[in-house]
Amino acid sequence: MSDHRTITFSLKDDKEFQIHSTLVVVYDALKEKGYNPINQIVGYILSEDPTYITTHNNARSLIRKIDRDELLQLLVKSYLSE
């Protein structure tokens, strides 16, 4: 008799991981270019103006793939859960 295990996979967790990974890449790219990453990301979130995010390491293209509402929900959830 073989041991079959079921692995559960949550799309919600995967989406959160993707958003987190993207933010890390964007943060690092902004820092590498000498920007204040927090100020730049907040500026982008508030205005949705992509010029707040550098094109370095494809950061601007990556962050534009994230739904802003989902990003804000995740940030608030993360802040309140700690």
N, CA, C and O atoms as a CHARMM CRD file, in Angstrom:
* protein
*
  328
    1    1 MET  N      0.84300  -1.17000   0.00000 PROA 1      0.00000
    2    1 MET  CA     0.00000   0.00000   0.00000 PROA 1      0.00000
    3    1 MET  C      0.89100   1.23700   0.00000 PROA 1      0.00000
    4    1 MET  O      1.79600   1.35000   0.82700 PROA 1      0.00000
    5    2 SER  N      0.64700   2.15000  -0.90700 PROA 2      0.00000
    6    2 SER  CA     1.47200   3.34900  -0.97600 PROA 2      0.00000
    7    2 SER  C      0.86600   4.47100  -0.14200 PROA 2      0.00000
    8    2 SER  O     -0.34100   4.52600   0.09400 PROA 2      0.00000
    9    3 ASP  N      1.72800   5.33800   0.28000 PROA 3      0.00000
   10    3 ASP  CA     1.31300   6.46800   1.10900 PROA 3      0.00000
   11    3 ASP  C      1.03500   7.66000   0.19800 PROA 3      0.00000
   12    3 ASP  O      1.96200   8.25600  -0.35000 PROA 3      0.00000
   13    4 HSD  N     -0.23000   8.00400   0.03900 PROA 4      0.00000
   14    4 HSD  CA    -0.59900   9.15700  -0.79300 PROA 4      0.00000
   15    4 HSD  C     -0.88700  10.34200   0.10000 PROA 4      0.00000
   16    4 HSD  O     -1.71100  10.26800   1.01100 PROA 4      0.00000
   17    5 ARG  N     -0.22000  11.40000  -0.16300 PROA 5      0.00000
   18    5 ARG  CA    -0.43900  12.61400   0.61700 PROA 5      0.00000
   19    5 ARG  C     -1.00400  13.69200  -0.29500 PROA 5      0.00000
   20    5 ARG  O     -0.60900  13.83100  -1.45300 PROA 5      0.00000
   21    6 THR  N     -1.91000  14.42300   0.24500 PROA 6      0.00000
   22    6 THR  CA    -2.50900  15.51000  -0.50800 PROA 6      0.00000
   23    6 THR  C     -1.87700  16.81700  -0.06000 PROA 6      0.00000
   24    6 THR  O     -1.80800  17.13000   1.12900 PROA 6      0.00000
   25    7 ILE  N     -1.42800  17.55400  -1.03500 PROA 7      0.00000
   26    7 ILE  CA    -0.85700  18.86500  -0.74500 PROA 7      0.00000
   27    7 ILE  C     -1.90600  19.90600  -1.09700 PROA 7      0.00000
   28    7 ILE  O     -2.40700  19.95200  -2.22000 PROA 7      0.00000
   29    8 THR  N     -2.22400  20.72600  -0.13200 PROA 8      0.00000
   30    8 THR  CA    -3.18800  21.79200  -0.40900 PROA 8      0.00000
   31    8 THR  C     -2.43900  23.01500  -0.89800 PROA 8      0.00000
   32    8 THR  O     -1.33400  23.31200  -0.44300 PROA 8      0.00000
   33    9 PHE  N     -3.04400  23.70200  -1.81100 PROA 9      0.00000
   34    9 PHE  CA    -2.43300  24.87200  -2.42400 PROA 9      0.00000
   35    9 PHE  C     -3.43800  26.00400  -2.39600 PROA 9      0.00000
   36    9 PHE  O     -4.56200  25.85400  -2.87400 PROA 9      0.00000
   37   10 SER  N     -3.04700  27.11500  -1.85000 PROA 10     0.00000
   38   10 SER  CA    -3.95100  28.25100  -1.74900 PROA 10     0.00000
   39   10 SER  C     -3.56200  29.31700  -2.76200 PROA 10     0.00000
   40   10 SER  O     -2.43400  29.80900  -2.74800 PROA 10     0.00000
   41   11 LEU  N     -4.48600  29.67200  -3.63300 PROA 11     0.00000
   42   11 LEU  CA    -4.22200  30.73700  -4.59500 PROA 11     0.00000
   43   11 LEU  C     -4.02000  32.07100  -3.88700 PROA 11     0.00000
   44   11 LEU  O     -3.25000  32.92000  -4.33700 PROA 11     0.00000
   45   12 LYS  N     -4.72600  32.23800  -2.76900 PROA 12     0.00000
   46   12 LYS  CA    -4.57900  33.46800  -2.00200 PROA 12     0.00000
   47   12 LYS  C     -3.15800  33.60300  -1.47300 PROA 12     0.00000
   48   12 LYS  O     -2.55600  34.67200  -1.57400 PROA 12     0.00000
   49   13 ASP  N     -2.61800  32.52300  -0.90900 PROA 13     0.00000
   50   13 ASP  CA    -1.25000  32.55000  -0.39500 PROA 13     0.00000
   51   13 ASP  C     -0.24400  32.78800  -1.51800 PROA 13     0.00000
   52   13 ASP  O      0.73700  33.50900  -1.33700 PROA 13     0.00000
   53   14 ASP  N     -0.49200  32.18000  -2.68200 PROA 14     0.00000
   54   14 ASP  CA     0.40100  32.36400  -3.82100 PROA 14     0.00000
   55   14 ASP  C      0.38200  33.81600  -4.28200 PROA 14     0.00000
   56   14 ASP  O      1.42600  34.38900  -4.59500 PROA 14     0.00000
   57   15 LYS  N     -0.80200  34.40400  -4.32100 PROA 15     0.00000
   58   15 LYS  CA    -0.92700  35.80900  -4.74000 PROA 15     0.00000
   59   15 LYS  C     -0.18900  36.72100  -3.76500 PROA 15     0.00000
   60   15 LYS  O      0.51000  37.64600  -4.17900 PROA 15     0.00000
   61   16 GLU  N     -0.34700  36.46000  -2.47600 PROA 16     0.00000
   62   16 GLU  CA     0.34800  37.26000  -1.46100 PROA 16     0.00000
   63   16 GLU  C      1.85700  37.10600  -1.59300 PROA 16     0.00000
   64   16 GLU  O      2.59300  38.08200  -1.44600 PROA 16     0.00000
   65   17 PHE  N      2.32200  35.90600  -1.86700 PROA 17     0.00000
   66   17 PHE  CA     3.74600  35.66800  -2.06100 PROA 17     0.00000
   67   17 PHE  C      4.26100  36.43400  -3.27700 PROA 17     0.00000
   68   17 PHE  O      5.33800  37.02800  -3.22700 PROA 17     0.00000
   69   18 GLN  N      3.49900  36.42100  -4.36100 PROA 18     0.00000
   70   18 GLN  CA     3.88500  37.14800  -5.57500 PROA 18     0.00000
   71   18 GLN  C      3.98400  38.64900  -5.30700 PROA 18     0.00000
   72   18 GLN  O      4.93200  39.30400  -5.74200 PROA 18     0.00000
   73   19 ILE  N      3.00000  39.18700  -4.58900 PROA 19     0.00000
   74   19 ILE  CA     3.02100  40.61400  -4.27000 PROA 19     0.00000
   75   19 ILE  C      4.22400  40.93200  -3.39500 PROA 19     0.00000
   76   19 ILE  O      4.92900  41.91100  -3.63800 PROA 19     0.00000
   77   20 HSD  N      4.46000  40.11700  -2.38900 PROA 20     0.00000
   78   20 HSD  CA     5.60700  40.32500  -1.49400 PROA 20     0.00000
   79   20 HSD  C      6.91400  40.27700  -2.28200 PROA 20     0.00000
   80   20 HSD  O      7.77200  41.14500  -2.12000 PROA 20     0.00000
   81   21 SER  N      7.06300  39.27600  -3.12400 PROA 21     0.00000
   82   21 SER  CA     8.28600  39.12800  -3.91200 PROA 21     0.00000
   83   21 SER  C      8.50100  40.33200  -4.83100 PROA 21     0.00000
   84   21 SER  O      9.62100  40.82200  -4.97700 PROA 21     0.00000
   85   22 THR  N      7.43000  40.79300  -5.43800 PROA 22     0.00000
   86   22 THR  CA     7.52000  41.95300  -6.32300 PROA 22     0.00000
   87   22 THR  C      7.93200  43.19800  -5.55000 PROA 22     0.00000
   88   22 THR  O      8.78200  43.96300  -6.00500 PROA 22     0.00000
   89   23 LEU  N      7.32800  43.40300  -4.37900 PROA 23     0.00000
   90   23 LEU  CA     7.68000  44.57100  -3.57100 PROA 23     0.00000
   91   23 LEU  C      9.14500  44.54200  -3.15100 PROA 23     0.00000
   92   23 LEU  O      9.79100  45.58800  -3.09400 PROA 23     0.00000
   93   24 VAL  N      9.66700  43.37500  -2.86000 PROA 24     0.00000
   94   24 VAL  CA    11.07400  43.25100  -2.49000 PROA 24     0.00000
   95   24 VAL  C     11.96600  43.64700  -3.66300 PROA 24     0.00000
   96   24 VAL  O     12.94700  44.36900  -3.48200 PROA 24     0.00000
   97   25 VAL  N     11.63500  43.18200  -4.85000 PROA 25     0.00000
   98   25 VAL  CA    12.41200  43.53200  -6.04500 PROA 25     0.00000
   99   25 VAL  C     12.35500  45.03800  -6.29000 PROA 25     0.00000
  100   25 VAL  O     13.37900  45.66700  -6.55600 PROA 25     0.00000
  101   26 VAL  N     11.16100  45.60900  -6.19800 PROA 26     0.00000
  102   26 VAL  CA    10.97400  47.04600  -6.41700 PROA 26     0.00000
  103   26 VAL  C     11.74400  47.84400  -5.36100 PROA 26     0.00000
  104   26 VAL  O     12.44600  48.80000  -5.69000 PROA 26     0.00000
  105   27 TYR  N     11.61100  47.45000  -4.10700 PROA 27     0.00000
  106   27 TYR  CA    12.30800  48.11800  -3.00100 PROA 27     0.00000
  107   27 TYR  C     13.82200  48.10400  -3.24500 PROA 27     0.00000
  108   27 TYR  O     14.48700  49.13400  -3.12900 PROA 27     0.00000
  109   28 ASP  N     14.35400  46.93200  -3.58200 PROA 28     0.00000
  110   28 ASP  CA    15.79700  46.80000  -3.81300 PROA 28     0.00000
  111   28 ASP  C     16.26000  47.64000  -5.00500 PROA 28     0.00000
  112   28 ASP  O     17.32000  48.26300  -4.95500 PROA 28     0.00000
  113   29 ALA  N     15.46200  47.65200  -6.07400 PROA 29     0.00000
  114   29 ALA  CA    15.82200  48.43300  -7.25800 PROA 29     0.00000
  115   29 ALA  C     15.85600  49.92600  -6.93200 PROA 29     0.00000
  116   29 ALA  O     16.76600  50.63500  -7.36000 PROA 29     0.00000
  117   30 LEU  N     14.87100  50.39900  -6.17900 PROA 30     0.00000
  118   30 LEU  CA    14.83900  51.81400  -5.79200 PROA 30     0.00000
  119   30 LEU  C     16.03700  52.15500  -4.91100 PROA 30     0.00000
  120   30 LEU  O     16.66200  53.20100  -5.08600 PROA 30     0.00000
  121   31 LYS  N     16.35200  51.28400  -3.97900 PROA 31     0.00000
  122   31 LYS  CA    17.47800  51.50800  -3.07300 PROA 31     0.00000
  123   31 LYS  C     18.79600  51.54400  -3.86500 PROA 31     0.00000
  124   31 LYS  O     19.64800  52.40100  -3.62800 PROA 31     0.00000
  125   32 GLU  N     18.95100  50.60600  -4.80200 PROA 32     0.00000
  126   32 GLU  CA    20.16400  50.55800  -5.62800 PROA 32     0.00000
  127   32 GLU  C     20.36000  51.84200  -6.42400 PROA 32     0.00000
  128   32 GLU  O     21.49300  52.25800  -6.66800 PROA 32     0.00000
  129   33 LYS  N     19.27400  52.46100  -6.82200 PROA 33     0.00000
  130   33 LYS  CA    19.35700  53.69700  -7.60900 PROA 33     0.00000
  131   33 LYS  C     19.44600  54.94600  -6.73400 PROA 33     0.00000
  132   33 LYS  O     19.50000  56.06200  -7.25100 PROA 33     0.00000
  133   34 GLY  N     19.46000  54.76600  -5.41900 PROA 34     0.00000
  134   34 GLY  CA    19.65400  55.89700  -4.51800 PROA 34     0.00000
  135   34 GLY  C     18.38400  56.58900  -4.06200 PROA 34     0.00000
  136   34 GLY  O     18.44500  57.65900  -3.45700 PROA 34     0.00000
  137   35 TYR  N     17.23200  55.99400  -4.34500 PROA 35     0.00000
  138   35 TYR  CA    15.96700  56.58300  -3.92000 PROA 35     0.00000
  139   35 TYR  C     15.60300  56.11900  -2.51500 PROA 35     0.00000
  140   35 TYR  O     16.15500  55.13700  -2.01900 PROA 35     0.00000
  141   36 ASN  N     14.67300  56.82600  -1.87300 PROA 36     0.00000
  142   36 ASN  CA    14.08400  56.36300  -0.62300 PROA 36     0.00000
  143   36 ASN  C     12.93100  55.44000  -1.02500 PROA 36     0.00000
  144   36 ASN  O     11.87900  55.91700  -1.44900 PROA 36     0.00000
  145   37 PRO  N     13.12000  54.12200  -0.89700 PROA 37     0.00000
  146   37 PRO  CA    12.12100  53.17800  -1.42100 PROA 37     0.00000
  147   37 PRO  C     10.73400  53.33400  -0.81900 PROA 37     0.00000
  148   37 PRO  O      9.73600  53.22500  -1.53300 PROA 37     0.00000
  149   38 ILE  N     10.65500  53.58500   0.46500 PROA 38     0.00000
  150   38 ILE  CA     9.34600  53.71800   1.11200 PROA 38     0.00000
  151   38 ILE  C      8.59500  54.91600   0.53500 PROA 38     0.00000
  152   38 ILE  O      7.42500  54.80200   0.16700 PROA 38     0.00000
  153   39 ASN  N      9.26400  56.05700   0.45800 PROA 39     0.00000
  154   39 ASN  CA     8.61400  57.26100  -0.08600 PROA 39     0.00000
  155   39 ASN  C      8.17200  57.05400  -1.52800 PROA 39     0.00000
  156   39 ASN  O      7.08700  57.48700  -1.91800 PROA 39     0.00000
  157   40 GLN  N      9.00100  56.40000  -2.31100 PROA 40     0.00000
  158   40 GLN  CA     8.67800  56.19900  -3.72500 PROA 40     0.00000
  159   40 GLN  C      7.49500  55.23500  -3.88700 PROA 40     0.00000
  160   40 GLN  O      6.60800  55.47800  -4.70600 PROA 40     0.00000
  161   41 ILE  N      7.47700  54.15200  -3.11600 PROA 41     0.00000
  162   41 ILE  CA     6.38400  53.18700  -3.21500 PROA 41     0.00000
  163   41 ILE  C      5.07900  53.81300  -2.73300 PROA 41     0.00000
  164   41 ILE  O      4.03100  53.60800  -3.34700 PROA 41     0.00000
  165   42 VAL  N      5.13100  54.57400  -1.63900 PROA 42     0.00000
  166   42 VAL  CA     3.93700  55.26600  -1.14900 PROA 42     0.00000
  167   42 VAL  C      3.44600  56.26200  -2.20100 PROA 42     0.00000
  168   42 VAL  O      2.24500  56.34400  -2.45600 PROA 42     0.00000
  169   43 GLY  N      4.34300  57.00400  -2.80200 PROA 43     0.00000
  170   43 GLY  CA     3.96800  57.94200  -3.86500 PROA 43     0.00000
  171   43 GLY  C      3.27400  57.24100  -5.01500 PROA 43     0.00000
  172   43 GLY  O      2.28000  57.73000  -5.55100 PROA 43     0.00000
  173   44 TYR  N      3.81000  56.08900  -5.38700 PROA 44     0.00000
  174   44 TYR  CA     3.18900  55.30900  -6.46200 PROA 44     0.00000
  175   44 TYR  C      1.79100  54.83400  -6.05800 PROA 44     0.00000
  176   44 TYR  O      0.84500  54.95700  -6.83500 PROA 44     0.00000
  177   45 ILE  N      1.66300  54.29800  -4.85700 PROA 45     0.00000
  178   45 ILE  CA     0.37400  53.77900  -4.40800 PROA 45     0.00000
  179   45 ILE  C     -0.67600  54.89500  -4.37200 PROA 45     0.00000
  180   45 ILE  O     -1.80800  54.70300  -4.81700 PROA 45     0.00000
  181   46 LEU  N     -0.29700  56.05000  -3.84400 PROA 46     0.00000
  182   46 LEU  CA    -1.26000  57.15400  -3.72500 PROA 46     0.00000
  183   46 LEU  C     -1.64800  57.75100  -5.07100 PROA 46     0.00000
  184   46 LEU  O     -2.80600  58.11500  -5.27600 PROA 46     0.00000
  185   47 SER  N     -0.69600  57.85500  -5.98400 PROA 47     0.00000
  186   47 SER  CA    -0.95500  58.55100  -7.24200 PROA 47     0.00000
  187   47 SER  C     -1.18600  57.62700  -8.43400 PROA 47     0.00000
  188   47 SER  O     -1.78500  58.02400  -9.43400 PROA 47     0.00000
  189   48 GLU  N     -0.70800  56.39600  -8.31800 PROA 48     0.00000
  190   48 GLU  CA    -0.67000  55.43200  -9.42000 PROA 48     0.00000
  191   48 GLU  C      0.16200  55.96600 -10.58800 PROA 48     0.00000
  192   48 GLU  O     -0.02100  55.55000 -11.73200 PROA 48     0.00000
  193   49 ASP  N      1.06800  56.88200 -10.29100 PROA 49     0.00000
  194   49 ASP  CA     1.98500  57.42700 -11.29000 PROA 49     0.00000
  195   49 ASP  C      3.21200  56.52300 -11.34500 PROA 49     0.00000
  196   49 ASP  O      3.98300  56.47700 -10.38600 PROA 49     0.00000
  197   50 PRO  N      3.40900  55.80500 -12.45000 PROA 50     0.00000
  198   50 PRO  CA     4.50200  54.83900 -12.53300 PROA 50     0.00000
  199   50 PRO  C      5.90300  55.46900 -12.47100 PROA 50     0.00000
  200   50 PRO  O      6.88600  54.76700 -12.23500 PROA 50     0.00000
  201   51 THR  N      5.99400  56.77700 -12.68100 PROA 51     0.00000
  202   51 THR  CA     7.31900  57.40100 -12.66000 PROA 51     0.00000
  203   51 THR  C      7.92600  57.44300 -11.25800 PROA 51     0.00000
  204   51 THR  O      9.10900  57.75000 -11.11100 PROA 51     0.00000
  205   52 TYR  N      7.14200  57.14200 -10.23600 PROA 52     0.00000
  206   52 TYR  CA     7.70400  57.02200  -8.88800 PROA 52     0.00000
  207   52 TYR  C      8.62600  55.80600  -8.77700 PROA 52     0.00000
  208   52 TYR  O      9.47100  55.74300  -7.88400 PROA 52     0.00000
  209   53 ILE  N      8.45900  54.84200  -9.68800 PROA 53     0.00000
  210   53 ILE  CA     9.21200  53.59200  -9.63900 PROA 53     0.00000
  211   53 ILE  C     10.22500  53.56500 -10.77200 PROA 53     0.00000
  212   53 ILE  O      9.89200  53.83800 -11.92600 PROA 53     0.00000
  213   54 THR  N     11.45600  53.23500 -10.43400 PROA 54     0.00000
  214   54 THR  CA    12.52300  53.16600 -11.41800 PROA 54     0.00000
  215   54 THR  C     12.29000  52.02200 -12.41000 PROA 54     0.00000
  216   54 THR  O     11.60500  51.04500 -12.10600 PROA 54     0.00000
  217   55 THR  N     12.86500  52.16500 -13.58200 PROA 55     0.00000
  218   55 THR  CA    12.82200  51.07400 -14.56000 PROA 55     0.00000
  219   55 THR  C     13.94900  50.06900 -14.29800 PROA 55     0.00000
  220   55 THR  O     13.98100  49.00100 -14.90800 PROA 55     0.00000
  221   56 HSD  N     14.85800  50.40600 -13.40800 PROA 56     0.00000
  222   56 HSD  CA    15.97900  49.52500 -13.05300 PROA 56     0.00000
  223   56 HSD  C     15.45300  48.15700 -12.61000 PROA 56     0.00000
  224   56 HSD  O     14.51400  48.07500 -11.81900 PROA 56     0.00000
  225   57 ASN  N     16.05600  47.09600 -13.11900 PROA 57     0.00000
  226   57 ASN  CA    15.65700  45.71100 -12.81400 PROA 57     0.00000
  227   57 ASN  C     14.18400  45.43700 -13.11300 PROA 57     0.00000
  228   57 ASN  O     13.56100  44.58000 -12.48500 PROA 57     0.00000
  229   58 ASN  N     13.63800  46.17500 -14.07900 PROA 58     0.00000
  230   58 ASN  CA    12.25400  45.97900 -14.51700 PROA 58     0.00000
  231   58 ASN  C     11.22300  46.26700 -13.41700 PROA 58     0.00000
  232   58 ASN  O     10.09200  45.78300 -13.47600 PROA 58     0.00000
  233   59 ALA  N     11.62500  47.05900 -12.41500 PROA 59     0.00000
  234   59 ALA  CA    10.76600  47.30600 -11.25100 PROA 59     0.00000
  235   59 ALA  C      9.43700  47.96800 -11.63300 PROA 59     0.00000
  236   59 ALA  O      8.38500  47.59300 -11.11500 PROA 59     0.00000
  237   60 ARG  N      9.48700  48.93700 -12.52500 PROA 60     0.00000
  238   60 ARG  CA     8.25200  49.64400 -12.89600 PROA 60     0.00000
  239   60 ARG  C      7.24500  48.69900 -13.55200 PROA 60     0.00000
  240   60 ARG  O      6.05600  48.72300 -13.23400 PROA 60     0.00000
  241   61 SER  N      7.72600  47.89200 -14.44600 PROA 61     0.00000
  242   61 SER  CA     6.84900  46.93200 -15.11400 PROA 61     0.00000
  243   61 SER  C      6.27500  45.91900 -14.13000 PROA 61     0.00000
  244   61 SER  O      5.10400  45.55200 -14.22400 PROA 61     0.00000
  245   62 LEU  N      7.09400  45.46900 -13.19400 PROA 62     0.00000
  246   62 LEU  CA     6.63900  44.49300 -12.20400 PROA 62     0.00000
  247   62 LEU  C      5.55400  45.04900 -11.29700 PROA 62     0.00000
  248   62 LEU  O      4.54100  44.39000 -11.06600 PROA 62     0.00000
  249   63 ILE  N      5.75600  46.26200 -10.77800 PROA 63     0.00000
  250   63 ILE  CA     4.77500  46.80800  -9.83000 PROA 63     0.00000
  251   63 ILE  C      3.44700  47.13600 -10.51600 PROA 63     0.00000
  252   63 ILE  O      2.39300  47.11200  -9.88200 PROA 63     0.00000
  253   64 ARG  N      3.50600  47.43500 -11.79200 PROA 64     0.00000
  254   64 ARG  CA     2.26400  47.75800 -12.51000 PROA 64     0.00000
  255   64 ARG  C      1.39100  46.53000 -12.72600 PROA 64     0.00000
  256   64 ARG  O      0.21700  46.66000 -13.07300 PROA 64     0.00000
  257   65 LYS  N      1.95300  45.33200 -12.52300 PROA 65     0.00000
  258   65 LYS  CA     1.17300  44.09700 -12.65200 PROA 65     0.00000
  259   65 LYS  C      0.36200  43.79600 -11.39300 PROA 65     0.00000
  260   65 LYS  O     -0.50300  42.92000 -11.40000 PROA 65     0.00000
  261   66 ILE  N      0.64300  44.52300 -10.32000 PROA 66     0.00000
  262   66 ILE  CA    -0.05700  44.31300  -9.05400 PROA 66     0.00000
  263   66 ILE  C     -1.29200  45.21900  -9.00600 PROA 66     0.00000
  264   66 ILE  O     -1.20600  46.41900  -9.27000 PROA 66     0.00000
  265   67 ASP  N     -2.42000  44.63500  -8.67200 PROA 67     0.00000
  266   67 ASP  CA    -3.63100  45.42200  -8.47900 PROA 67     0.00000
  267   67 ASP  C     -3.45500  46.28700  -7.23000 PROA 67     0.00000
  268   67 ASP  O     -3.14600  45.77100  -6.15600 PROA 67     0.00000
  269   68 ARG  N     -3.64800  47.57400  -7.36500 PROA 68     0.00000
  270   68 ARG  CA    -3.40600  48.49900  -6.25400 PROA 68     0.00000
  271   68 ARG  C     -4.28300  48.20900  -5.04700 PROA 68     0.00000
  272   68 ARG  O     -3.82000  48.31000  -3.91100 PROA 68     0.00000
  273   69 ASP  N     -5.53600  47.85300  -5.27200 PROA 69     0.00000
  274   69 ASP  CA    -6.43300  47.52100  -4.15400 PROA 69     0.00000
  275   69 ASP  C     -5.93100  46.29700  -3.39600 PROA 69     0.00000
  276   69 ASP  O     -5.94200  46.27300  -2.16500 PROA 69     0.00000
  277   70 GLU  N     -5.49300  45.28400  -4.13500 PROA 70     0.00000
  278   70 GLU  CA    -4.95300  44.08400  -3.48900 PROA 70     0.00000
  279   70 GLU  C     -3.69900  44.41500  -2.68400 PROA 70     0.00000
  280   70 GLU  O     -3.50100  43.90600  -1.58100 PROA 70     0.00000
  281   71 LEU  N     -2.87000  45.26100  -3.24600 PROA 71     0.00000
  282   71 LEU  CA    -1.64700  45.66900  -2.55800 PROA 71     0.00000
  283   71 LEU  C     -1.97400  46.39000  -1.24900 PROA 71     0.00000
  284   71 LEU  O     -1.38200  46.09800  -0.20900 PROA 71     0.00000
  285   72 LEU  N     -2.90600  47.32100  -1.30400 PROA 72     0.00000
  286   72 LEU  CA    -3.29600  48.05600  -0.09600 PROA 72     0.00000
  287   72 LEU  C     -3.91600  47.12700   0.94900 PROA 72     0.00000
  288   72 LEU  O     -3.62200  47.25000   2.13800 PROA 72     0.00000
  289   73 GLN  N     -4.75800  46.21300   0.51900 PROA 73     0.00000
  290   73 GLN  CA    -5.36500  45.26400   1.45200 PROA 73     0.00000
  291   73 GLN  C     -4.29900  44.41600   2.13300 PROA 73     0.00000
  292   73 GLN  O     -4.35300  44.19700   3.34300 PROA 73     0.00000
  293   74 LEU  N     -3.33900  43.94600   1.36200 PROA 74     0.00000
  294   74 LEU  CA    -2.27400  43.12100   1.92100 PROA 74     0.00000
  295   74 LEU  C     -1.40200  43.90900   2.89200 PROA 74     0.00000
  296   74 LEU  O     -1.00100  43.38700   3.93300 PROA 74     0.00000
  297   75 LEU  N     -1.11100  45.15300   2.56000 PROA 75     0.00000
  298   75 LEU  CA    -0.29600  45.98200   3.44300 PROA 75     0.00000
  299   75 LEU  C     -1.00000  46.24900   4.76900 PROA 75     0.00000
  300   75 LEU  O     -0.38400  46.17300   5.83200 PROA 75     0.00000
  301   76 VAL  N     -2.29000  46.56300   4.70200 PROA 76     0.00000
  302   76 VAL  CA    -3.05000  46.81300   5.93200 PROA 76     0.00000
  303   76 VAL  C     -3.14900  45.53400   6.75200 PROA 76     0.00000
  304   76 VAL  O     -2.96700  45.56100   7.96900 PROA 76     0.00000
  305   77 LYS  N     -3.43200  44.42700   6.09900 PROA 77     0.00000
  306   77 LYS  CA    -3.51700  43.14200   6.78600 PROA 77     0.00000
  307   77 LYS  C     -2.19500  42.81000   7.47300 PROA 77     0.00000
  308   77 LYS  O     -2.17800  42.38200   8.62700 PROA 77     0.00000
  309   78 SER  N     -1.10800  43.00600   6.77000 PROA 78     0.00000
  310   78 SER  CA     0.21400  42.71000   7.31700 PROA 78     0.00000
  311   78 SER  C      0.53300  43.61300   8.50900 PROA 78     0.00000
  312   78 SER  O      1.07200  43.15900   9.51800 PROA 78     0.00000
  313   79 TYR  N      0.19800  44.87400   8.38100 PROA 79     0.00000
  314   79 TYR  CA     0.47400  45.83000   9.45400 PROA 79     0.00000
  315   79 TYR  C     -0.31600  45.50400  10.71300 PROA 79     0.00000
  316   79 TYR  O      0.20900  45.58300  11.82400 PROA 79     0.00000
  317   80 LEU  N     -1.57600  45.14000  10.53500 PROA 80     0.00000
  318   80 LEU  CA    -2.44200  44.88600  11.69000 PROA 80     0.00000
  319   80 LEU  C     -2.22500  43.51200  12.32600 PROA 80     0.00000
  320   80 LEU  O     -2.59200  43.30100  13.48200 PROA 80     0.00000
  321   81 SER  N     -1.64400  42.60000  11.59600 PROA 81     0.00000
  322   81 SER  CA    -1.44900  41.25400  12.15000 PROA 81     0.00000
  323   81 SER  C     -0.19400  41.13000  12.99400 PROA 81     0.00000
  324   81 SER  O      0.01600  40.10200  13.63800 PROA 81     0.00000
  325   82 GLU  N      0.64100  42.15600  13.00200 PROA 82     0.00000
  326   82 GLU  CA     1.87400  42.08000  13.79200 PROA 82     0.00000
  327   82 GLU  C      1.80800  42.92400  15.03500 PROA 82     0.00000
  328   82 GLU  O      2.76800  42.96600  15.80500 PROA 82     0.00000
